[in-house]
Amino acid sequence: MKVLAINSSAGKDGNTAILINAVFEELNKAGIETEMVQLAGSTLQPCKACWVCGGKGNCVHKADMFCDIFEKLKAADGIILGSPVYSANVSANMQAFLERAAVVCDMNPGMLKYKVGVAVAAVRRAGALQAVDTMNHFFLNHEMYVAGSTYWNMGYGQMPGDVLNDKEALNNMHNLGQNMAYLIKALHS
């Protein structure tokens, strides 16, 4: 069993990665393999609405790393989408990823069916619920199961490392990891 996380932060190993790694700790304890793809330093192109992906199982445009990430996504049992909140929603790279992935999935129905999804957001003050909601809609629109926790899946912090001071968020991420592990294992038993 494997979980792939996509960290769409422009900063590598920052607050979003810290939140994802807290979820990973619990998944690893449960014997689930984890991998994080960090989009920092990369730019994903938006969907070109060419519709050529139908029947192909992936986007046909290869100018960026989308196709490689999407292959890993298809192979994973669980998916974590992580985004900082820059302007009251997901980052531009996450939005581009979601648009392209959604079109590929729409043109090839059932690709992500029965996988487990989790969304997390790092936020300074506001917009985290919109960001989590945007990512959760991707899961729900593609027949995935969404694991929940005891509170919203977000952590507060402005500068890299600040979320380490948000103990409630870290506890929530650990609980989220436990719930994700439980759900993945239940689906595979």
Disulfide bonds with the S-S distance in Angstrom:
none
